[in-house]
Amino acid sequence: MELYRRPEVYRRRWWLLAVLSLGLALVIMSIAGVNVALASLQRDLGVSLAVLQWINNAYTITFGGLLLTAGALGDRYGRKGALELGLVIFTGAALLGGMATNALVLLVSRALMGLGAAFIMPATLSITTNVFSPRERPKAIAIWAGVASAGGALGPLLTGLLMTGWWFIPPGGWELAFLYNVPIGGAVLLATALWVPRSSDPEAARLDPLGALTSLVALSALLFGLIEGPERGWSSPLVVSGLAVALVVGAAFVVWERHTPHPMLPLSLFSEPRFRVGAGVNTTSFLVLIGFWFLLILYVQFALGYSPLQAGLTTLPEAASGMLVAPLTPRLVSRFGARPVMAAGFATLTVCFGLLSLADSTTTYGFLVAPITLAGVGLSLTTVPATNDIMASTPLAKAGVGSAVNDATREVGAALGIATLGTLSAVVYRRRIDVAGLGEALAGPAEDSPGAALETAAGLTAAGELTAGQLDTVTSEVAEAFSRAFALSMLAAAIMSALCGLWVLLARRGGSAASTGGHRESAAEEPAGVPDTGGGED
């Protein structure tokens, strides 16, 4: 019996959604929340911009690479157990990160957090899909997607509040970007153990360890090449080897998945237009948005001089607009169709990033509010219909795999966003910074990263080797160079958003979920005694 047909589950479905959404929020907040702490972390540990990117990507690589395997494990052995396991790993790894004293421990912590997140995120969506009836399911998925969208903005805000100090909370260091996950994760784990029902695939297929391994290796090698290319040079044997491994192993993954009788990722799913377009929309949306979050937090701190708290508050309009628009999106889809709504979302993102491409070192927060608000609107309009299309194209018994594919597209996009837009900004910054004009002592740090330049300049000023006027000159030079890097990266994001919106409109349309093997049951299949609440299909 489906979970939503059980009266005790139906009665507490919205409470269950709140618990699952809080678990989801932890995962998403950790992607962007650490960004606020990067400047402080760089000063304390003396790491380069490339290492900062890897501290982010250590999370997204393990997260994205293991999502499909974690989703399959949840379907086979139980989604509640997968969620509990993920919460234990995630919370323990966050505690390890908060106690770290060097970059290596941080990298290990972030990788383990990504491992835990790989079990948490697909479990939250697959359980949500199972506990809500067909009519309410689009609305529940919209709220789930809205939390996912808002989490990326709330993470920086919470981290900034904790680092700056708030009310009775004293100011702290970058460690708090990890440690706040511990009590929240513990609370979600307790609520999950007490109230979340058990479910699994009654016809669970065998696992696909080779598929999991090849996908992880291919993604890791690709990101290594993209991140290290500017550092070592694109003709470096190490960089070329990394990109070659990504190409070869990625091709092997596709061949294996097509021929193995029990694929981790059934490629036949991509023959369904709704599934294929949904996956492409999610990937592109998170590519541009996570790259944007990563660079925005650095921009407002390095170029505009914001504190960690101010940087966190910068993202608040996005969280508010995303949470407001996401629950309304199913009604828009019902009236206009999924494709036009997703295309409108990408048009909104194009305007958002186009405005941000005009930013410079003198930009005020008043100017930033409008595009940041549009980012939340655009993300909701793209990812809510995309998520619903992916889940509607997947059989209900395979909800864990469908959820994992949905989440994997987001995380692949997130990792590529940090790698591509982060790399582009690093290239532009190095070309714009006037290293020779800063002097020999600052040349190396300035070329390495804006944070290293500012930290070194502050140290030299404290030691009496730089005057206050010279410090202002260095600060201005770094701000100008990084502002230009941020602006050009946003222009690239605007172009990608516009192209994806055009592709959505031109892509071949698919049939309804009912005609394509999806799990959106008819109204006649509603459980007895369950009221017709309308959901997202009215």
C-alpha positions as CSV (number, residue, x, y, z in Angstrom):
1,M,0.0,0.0,0.0
2,E,1.3,3.5,-0.9
3,L,2.1,5.6,2.1
4,Y,-0.4,8.3,1.3
5,R,-3.2,5.7,1.6
6,R,-2.4,5.0,5.2
7,P,-4.6,7.3,7.4
8,E,-1.9,7.8,10.1
9,V,0.5,9.0,7.4
10,Y,-2.1,11.2,5.7
11,R,-3.0,13.0,8.9
12,R,0.6,14.1,9.6
13,R,1.7,14.6,6.0
14,W,2.4,18.3,6.3
15,W,4.3,17.8,9.6
16,L,6.4,15.2,7.8
17,L,7.0,17.6,4.9
18,A,8.3,20.2,7.5
19,V,10.8,17.6,8.9
20,L,11.9,16.5,5.5
21,S,12.3,20.1,4.3
22,L,14.5,21.0,7.3
23,G,16.7,18.0,6.4
24,L,16.8,19.3,2.8
25,A,17.6,22.8,4.0
26,L,20.7,21.6,5.9
27,V,22.1,20.1,2.7
28,I,21.4,23.1,0.5
29,M,22.5,25.7,3.1
30,S,25.9,23.9,3.4
31,I,26.5,24.5,-0.3
32,A,26.4,28.3,-0.1
33,G,26.7,28.9,3.6
34,V,30.4,28.2,3.7
35,N,30.9,30.9,1.0
36,V,30.4,33.6,3.7
37,A,33.2,32.1,5.7
38,L,35.7,31.7,2.8
39,A,37.3,35.1,3.3
40,S,37.9,34.5,7.0
41,L,39.0,30.9,6.3
42,Q,41.5,32.1,3.7
43,R,43.0,34.6,6.2
44,D,43.2,32.1,9.0
45,L,44.5,29.1,7.0
46,G,46.3,31.0,4.2
47,V,44.8,29.0,1.3
48,S,44.6,30.0,-2.3
49,L,41.5,30.6,-4.4
50,A,41.9,27.2,-6.0
51,V,41.9,25.5,-2.6
52,L,38.8,27.5,-1.6
53,Q,37.1,26.2,-4.7
54,W,38.1,22.6,-3.8
55,I,36.7,23.1,-0.3
56,N,33.4,23.8,-2.0
57,N,33.8,21.1,-4.6
58,A,34.9,18.4,-2.2
59,Y,31.3,18.6,-1.0
60,T,29.6,18.8,-4.4
61,I,31.8,16.1,-6.0
62,T,31.0,13.4,-3.4
63,F,27.4,14.7,-3.2
64,G,26.7,14.6,-7.0
65,G,28.8,11.6,-7.7
66,L,27.1,9.4,-5.1
67,L,23.5,10.6,-5.3
68,L,22.4,7.9,-7.8
69,T,23.9,5.1,-5.7
70,A,22.4,6.5,-2.5
71,G,19.0,6.8,-4.1
72,A,19.2,3.2,-5.3
73,L,20.2,2.1,-1.8
74,G,17.3,3.9,-0.3
75,D,14.9,2.3,-2.7
76,R,16.3,-1.2,-2.0
77,Y,16.9,-1.1,1.7
78,G,14.5,1.6,2.9
79,R,14.4,5.4,2.5
80,K,14.0,6.2,6.2
81,G,17.1,4.2,7.0
82,A,19.0,6.1,4.2
83,L,17.9,9.4,5.6
84,E,19.0,8.5,9.1
85,L,22.4,7.2,7.9
86,G,22.9,10.4,5.9
87,L,22.0,12.6,8.9
88,V,24.5,10.8,11.1
89,I,27.3,11.1,8.6
90,F,26.5,14.7,7.8
91,T,26.3,15.8,11.4
92,G,29.5,14.0,12.4
93,A,31.4,15.5,9.5
94,A,30.1,19.0,10.3
95,L,31.5,18.6,13.8
96,L,34.8,17.5,12.3
97,G,34.9,20.6,10.1
98,G,34.2,22.9,12.9
99,M,37.2,21.5,14.8
100,A,39.6,21.6,11.8
101,T,42.9,23.3,12.0
102,N,44.1,22.9,8.4
103,A,42.8,22.8,4.9
104,L,43.2,19.0,4.6
105,V,40.9,18.3,7.5
106,L,38.4,20.7,6.0
107,L,38.5,19.0,2.7
108,V,37.9,15.6,4.3
109,S,35.1,17.1,6.4
110,R,33.4,18.6,3.3
111,A,33.7,15.3,1.4
112,L,32.1,13.4,4.2
113,M,29.4,16.0,4.5
114,G,28.8,15.5,0.8
115,L,28.5,11.7,1.4
116,G,25.9,12.3,4.1
117,A,24.0,14.7,1.9
118,A,23.9,12.2,-0.9
119,F,21.7,10.0,1.3
120,I,19.7,12.8,2.7
121,M,18.5,14.7,-0.3
122,P,17.0,12.0,-2.5
123,A,15.4,10.4,0.6
124,T,13.6,13.7,1.4
125,L,12.1,13.9,-2.1
126,S,11.2,10.3,-2.5
127,I,9.5,10.1,0.9
128,T,7.7,13.4,0.1
129,T,6.5,11.8,-3.2
130,N,5.2,8.8,-1.4
131,V,3.4,10.4,1.5
132,F,1.3,12.8,-0.6
133,S,-1.6,11.8,-2.7
134,P,-1.5,12.5,-6.5
135,R,-3.5,15.7,-6.3
136,E,-1.4,17.2,-3.5
137,R,2.0,16.0,-4.8
138,P,2.7,18.9,-7.1
139,K,2.1,21.4,-4.3
140,A,4.3,19.4,-1.9
141,I,7.1,19.1,-4.5
142,A,6.8,22.9,-5.1
143,I,7.3,23.5,-1.4
144,W,10.2,21.1,-1.4
145,A,11.8,22.9,-4.3
146,G,11.1,26.3,-2.7
147,V,13.0,25.2,0.4
148,A,15.9,24.0,-1.9
149,S,15.9,27.4,-3.6
150,A,15.8,29.4,-0.4
151,G,18.4,27.2,1.4
152,G,21.1,28.6,-0.9
153,A,20.3,32.1,0.3
154,L,19.6,31.3,4.0
155,G,22.9,29.5,4.4
156,P,25.0,32.6,3.9
157,L,22.6,34.6,6.1
158,L,22.8,32.2,9.1
159,T,26.5,31.9,8.8
160,G,26.9,35.7,8.6
161,L,24.7,36.1,11.7
162,L,26.8,33.6,13.7
163,M,30.1,35.0,12.6
164,T,29.2,38.6,13.3
165,G,27.3,38.0,16.5
166,W,23.6,38.4,17.1
167,W,21.5,39.1,20.2
168,F,22.9,36.8,22.9
169,I,25.2,34.9,20.5
170,P,28.8,36.2,20.6
171,P,30.7,36.7,17.3
172,G,32.6,33.6,16.1
173,G,34.9,32.4,13.4
174,W,34.5,30.4,10.2
175,E,34.1,27.3,12.3
176,L,30.5,28.2,12.9
177,A,29.7,27.7,9.2
178,F,30.1,24.0,10.1
179,L,29.0,23.7,13.7
180,Y,25.5,25.1,13.3
181,N,24.6,22.0,11.4
182,V,25.2,19.8,14.5
183,P,22.2,20.7,16.7
184,I,19.9,21.1,13.7
185,G,21.0,17.8,12.2
186,G,20.5,16.1,15.6
187,A,16.9,17.5,15.8
188,V,16.0,16.3,12.3
189,L,17.5,12.9,13.1
190,L,15.4,12.5,16.2
191,A,12.2,13.6,14.4
192,T,13.0,11.2,11.6
193,A,13.4,8.3,13.9
194,L,10.1,9.0,15.7
195,W,7.7,10.0,13.0
196,V,8.9,9.4,9.4
197,P,7.3,6.2,8.0
198,R,9.3,3.4,6.3
199,S,9.1,2.7,2.6
200,S,11.1,0.9,-0.1
201,D,10.8,-0.4,-3.7
202,P,9.0,-3.8,-3.5
203,E,11.0,-4.9,-6.6
204,A,14.4,-3.4,-5.8
205,A,17.0,-4.1,-8.5
206,R,20.6,-5.0,-8.0
207,L,23.1,-2.2,-7.3
208,D,25.6,-0.9,-9.9
209,P,28.9,-0.2,-8.1
210,L,30.8,0.2,-11.4
211,G,28.4,2.8,-12.6
212,A,28.8,4.7,-9.3
213,L,32.6,4.5,-9.6
214,T,32.8,5.7,-13.2
215,S,30.4,8.6,-12.6
216,L,32.4,9.8,-9.6
217,V,35.8,9.5,-11.4
218,A,34.5,11.2,-14.5
219,L,33.1,14.2,-12.6
220,S,36.1,14.5,-10.3
221,A,38.5,14.5,-13.3
222,L,36.5,17.1,-15.2
223,L,36.3,19.5,-12.2
224,F,40.0,19.0,-11.5
225,G,40.9,20.1,-15.1
226,L,38.6,23.1,-15.0
227,I,39.8,24.3,-11.6
228,E,43.5,23.7,-12.1
229,G,43.6,24.9,-15.7
230,P,44.1,28.6,-14.8
231,E,46.6,27.6,-12.0
232,R,48.8,25.3,-14.0
233,G,48.0,26.3,-17.6
234,W,45.6,24.6,-20.0
235,S,48.5,22.8,-21.7
236,S,49.8,21.4,-18.5
237,P,50.1,17.5,-18.7
238,L,48.2,17.2,-15.4
239,V,45.3,19.3,-16.6
240,V,45.2,17.7,-20.1
241,S,45.3,14.2,-18.4
242,G,42.4,15.2,-16.1
243,L,40.2,16.3,-18.9
244,A,41.1,13.2,-21.0
245,V,40.2,10.9,-18.0
246,A,36.9,12.8,-17.7
247,L,36.1,12.2,-21.4
248,V,37.2,8.5,-21.5
249,V,35.6,7.5,-18.2
250,G,32.5,9.5,-18.9
251,A,32.1,7.6,-22.2
252,A,32.7,4.3,-20.4
253,F,30.0,5.2,-17.9
254,V,27.4,5.8,-20.7
255,V,28.4,2.5,-22.5
256,W,28.2,0.5,-19.3
257,E,24.8,2.0,-18.3
258,R,23.4,1.2,-21.7
259,H,24.4,-2.5,-21.5
260,T,24.3,-3.5,-17.9
261,P,21.0,-5.3,-16.9
262,H,20.8,-3.3,-13.7
263,P,22.0,0.3,-14.5
264,M,22.4,2.8,-11.7
265,L,21.0,5.4,-14.2
266,P,18.5,3.9,-16.6
267,L,19.4,6.0,-19.7
268,S,16.0,5.1,-21.2
269,L,14.5,7.7,-18.9
270,F,16.1,10.4,-21.0
271,S,14.1,9.2,-24.0
272,E,11.1,10.8,-22.3
273,P,11.1,14.5,-23.3
274,R,9.7,15.7,-19.9
275,F,12.5,13.9,-18.0
276,R,15.2,15.0,-20.4
277,V,14.1,18.7,-20.4
278,G,13.7,18.6,-16.6
279,A,17.2,17.3,-16.1
280,G,18.7,19.9,-18.5
281,V,16.8,22.7,-16.8
282,N,17.9,21.7,-13.3
283,T,21.5,21.4,-14.4
284,T,21.6,24.8,-16.1
285,S,19.7,26.5,-13.3
286,F,22.0,25.3,-10.6
287,L,25.1,25.9,-12.8
288,V,24.4,29.6,-13.1
289,L,22.8,30.0,-9.6
290,I,25.5,28.2,-7.5
291,G,28.2,30.0,-9.5
292,F,26.4,33.2,-8.8
293,W,26.1,32.5,-5.0
294,F,29.8,31.6,-4.9
295,L,31.0,34.8,-6.6
296,L,28.4,37.2,-5.1
297,I,29.5,36.5,-1.5
298,L,33.2,37.0,-2.5
299,Y,32.3,40.1,-4.5
300,V,30.5,42.0,-1.8
301,Q,33.3,41.2,0.7
302,F,36.4,41.8,-1.5
303,A,35.1,44.5,-3.8
304,L,32.4,46.3,-1.6
305,G,34.0,45.7,1.8
306,Y,30.9,44.0,3.4
307,S,31.3,42.1,6.7
308,P,30.2,38.4,6.8
309,L,26.9,39.4,8.3
310,Q,26.3,42.0,5.6
311,A,27.3,39.4,3.0
312,G,24.8,37.0,4.4
313,L,22.0,39.6,4.5
314,T,22.7,40.3,0.8
315,T,21.0,37.1,-0.2
316,L,17.9,37.5,1.9
317,P,15.7,39.0,-1.0
318,E,16.4,35.8,-3.0
319,A,15.3,33.5,-0.2
320,A,12.1,35.6,0.3
321,S,11.2,35.7,-3.4
322,G,12.0,32.1,-3.9
323,M,9.8,30.9,-1.0
324,L,7.0,33.2,-2.2
325,V,7.0,32.1,-5.8
326,A,7.6,28.4,-5.5
327,P,4.2,27.4,-4.0
328,L,2.5,29.5,-6.8
329,T,4.3,27.8,-9.6
330,P,2.1,24.7,-9.9
331,R,-0.9,27.0,-10.7
332,L,1.1,28.8,-13.3
333,V,2.1,25.5,-14.9
334,S,-1.5,24.3,-14.8
335,R,-2.6,27.4,-16.7
336,F,0.3,28.1,-19.1
337,G,2.2,24.8,-19.3
338,A,5.6,23.8,-17.9
339,R,7.7,24.8,-20.9
340,P,6.5,28.5,-21.0
341,V,6.9,28.8,-17.2
342,M,10.5,27.4,-17.3
343,A,11.3,29.6,-20.3
344,A,10.0,32.6,-18.3
345,G,12.2,31.6,-15.4
346,F,15.3,31.6,-17.6
347,A,14.2,35.0,-19.1
348,T,14.1,36.3,-15.5
349,L,17.5,34.9,-14.8
350,T,18.9,36.5,-18.0
351,V,17.7,39.9,-16.8
352,C,19.1,39.2,-13.3
353,F,22.6,38.4,-14.5
354,G,22.5,41.0,-17.2
355,L,21.9,43.7,-14.5
356,L,24.7,42.2,-12.3
357,S,27.1,42.4,-15.3
358,L,26.9,46.2,-14.8
359,A,28.2,45.9,-11.2
360,D,31.5,47.6,-10.3
361,S,33.4,48.5,-7.1
362,T,31.0,51.5,-6.4
363,T,27.8,49.5,-6.7
364,T,25.3,50.1,-3.9
365,Y,23.1,47.5,-2.2
366,G,20.1,49.3,-3.5
367,F,21.2,48.3,-7.0
368,L,21.8,44.7,-6.0
369,V,18.4,44.1,-4.4
370,A,16.4,43.9,-7.7
371,P,18.6,41.3,-9.5
372,I,19.0,39.3,-6.3
373,T,15.2,39.2,-5.9
374,L,14.9,38.2,-9.6
375,A,17.3,35.3,-8.9
376,G,14.9,33.7,-6.5
377,V,11.9,34.2,-8.8
378,G,13.8,32.7,-11.8
379,L,15.1,29.7,-9.8
380,S,11.6,28.8,-8.6
381,L,10.1,29.2,-12.1
382,T,12.7,26.8,-13.6
383,T,13.3,24.2,-10.9
384,V,9.8,23.6,-9.6
385,P,8.3,22.5,-13.0
386,A,11.5,20.6,-13.8
387,T,11.5,18.7,-10.5
388,N,7.8,17.8,-11.0
389,D,8.4,16.6,-14.6
390,I,11.2,14.4,-13.5
391,M,9.2,12.8,-10.7
392,A,6.1,12.5,-12.8
393,S,8.1,10.6,-15.4
394,T,9.4,8.1,-12.9
395,P,7.4,5.1,-11.5
396,L,6.4,5.7,-7.9
397,A,8.2,2.5,-6.8
398,K,11.4,4.0,-8.2
399,A,11.0,7.4,-6.5
400,G,14.4,7.1,-4.9
401,V,16.1,6.8,-8.3
402,G,14.0,9.6,-9.8
403,S,14.8,11.8,-6.8
404,A,18.5,11.0,-7.1
405,V,18.5,11.9,-10.8
406,N,16.8,15.1,-10.0
407,D,19.2,15.9,-7.2
408,A,22.2,14.7,-9.3
409,T,21.4,17.2,-12.1
410,R,21.3,19.9,-9.5
411,E,24.6,19.0,-7.9
412,V,26.4,18.4,-11.3
413,G,25.2,21.9,-12.2
414,A,26.4,23.2,-8.8
415,A,29.8,21.7,-9.2
416,L,30.2,22.9,-12.8
417,G,28.9,26.4,-11.8
418,I,31.6,26.8,-9.2
419,A,34.2,25.4,-11.5
420,T,33.3,27.3,-14.7
421,L,32.2,30.7,-13.4
422,G,34.8,30.5,-10.6
423,T,37.5,29.7,-13.1
424,L,36.4,32.5,-15.4
425,S,36.5,35.0,-12.6
426,A,40.0,33.8,-11.6
427,V,41.3,34.3,-15.1
428,V,39.8,37.7,-15.5
429,Y,41.0,38.8,-12.1
430,R,44.6,37.8,-12.8
431,R,44.5,39.7,-16.1
432,R,43.1,42.8,-14.6
433,I,45.1,43.1,-11.4
434,D,48.1,45.4,-11.8
435,V,50.7,43.2,-10.0
436,A,53.7,45.3,-11.0
437,G,52.1,48.4,-9.6
438,L,51.6,46.8,-6.2
439,G,55.2,46.1,-5.4
440,E,57.2,43.0,-4.9
441,A,55.9,42.0,-1.5
442,L,52.3,42.1,-2.8
443,A,52.8,40.7,-6.3
444,G,52.6,37.0,-5.4
445,P,49.6,37.2,-3.0
446,A,47.7,39.6,-5.3
447,E,48.1,37.2,-8.2
448,D,47.0,34.3,-6.1
449,S,43.7,35.7,-4.9
450,P,42.0,39.0,-3.8
451,G,41.7,37.7,-0.2
452,A,45.5,36.9,-0.1
453,A,46.3,40.4,-1.4
454,L,44.1,42.2,1.2
455,E,45.3,40.1,4.1
456,T,49.0,40.6,3.1
457,A,48.5,44.3,2.7
458,A,46.8,44.6,6.1
459,G,49.7,42.7,7.7
460,L,52.3,45.0,6.0
461,T,50.4,48.1,7.1
462,A,50.3,46.8,10.7
463,A,54.1,46.2,10.5
464,G,54.6,49.8,9.3
465,E,55.8,48.7,5.8
466,L,52.8,50.2,4.1
467,T,51.1,53.6,4.8
468,A,47.4,54.0,5.1
469,G,47.3,55.6,1.7
470,Q,49.1,52.7,0.1
471,L,46.7,50.3,1.8
472,D,43.8,52.2,0.2
473,T,45.5,51.9,-3.2
474,V,45.9,48.1,-2.8
475,T,42.3,47.8,-1.7
476,S,41.0,49.9,-4.6
477,E,43.1,47.9,-7.1
478,V,41.8,44.6,-5.8
479,A,38.3,45.8,-5.7
480,E,38.4,47.0,-9.3
481,A,40.0,43.8,-10.6
482,F,37.6,41.5,-8.8
483,S,34.5,43.6,-9.7
484,R,35.4,43.3,-13.4
485,A,35.9,39.5,-12.9
486,F,32.5,39.3,-11.2
487,A,30.7,41.4,-13.9
488,L,32.1,39.3,-16.8
489,S,31.2,36.1,-15.1
490,M,27.6,37.3,-14.7
491,L,27.5,38.2,-18.4
492,A,28.5,34.6,-19.1
493,A,25.7,33.4,-16.8
494,A,23.2,35.6,-18.6
495,I,24.1,34.2,-22.0
496,M,23.8,30.6,-20.7
497,S,20.4,31.4,-19.2
498,A,19.1,32.9,-22.4
499,L,20.3,29.9,-24.5
500,C,18.8,27.4,-22.1
501,G,15.5,29.3,-22.1
502,L,15.5,29.1,-25.9
503,W,16.3,25.4,-25.8
504,V,13.3,24.8,-23.5
505,L,10.9,26.5,-25.9
506,L,12.3,24.6,-28.9
507,A,12.7,21.1,-27.3
508,R,10.3,18.4,-28.4
509,R,7.3,18.2,-26.1
510,G,6.4,15.1,-24.2
511,G,3.1,13.5,-23.3
512,S,1.4,13.5,-19.9
513,A,2.6,11.5,-17.1
514,A,-0.2,9.1,-17.6
515,S,0.9,8.3,-21.1
516,T,4.6,8.1,-20.4
517,G,4.7,5.7,-17.5
518,G,4.7,8.4,-14.9
519,H,3.2,8.0,-11.4
520,R,0.6,10.8,-11.4
521,E,-2.4,8.7,-10.7
522,S,-5.9,9.7,-11.6
523,A,-8.3,11.4,-9.2
524,A,-10.2,8.1,-9.0
525,E,-7.1,6.5,-7.4
526,E,-7.2,8.8,-4.4
527,P,-7.4,6.9,-1.1
528,A,-10.8,6.7,0.5
529,G,-11.5,9.5,2.9
530,V,-8.8,11.8,1.6
531,P,-10.4,15.1,0.7
532,D,-9.8,16.6,-2.8
533,T,-7.5,19.5,-1.8
534,G,-6.8,20.5,-5.4
535,G,-3.0,20.7,-5.1
536,G,-1.1,21.9,-8.1
537,E,-3.5,20.6,-10.8
538,D,-6.5,22.8,-10.3
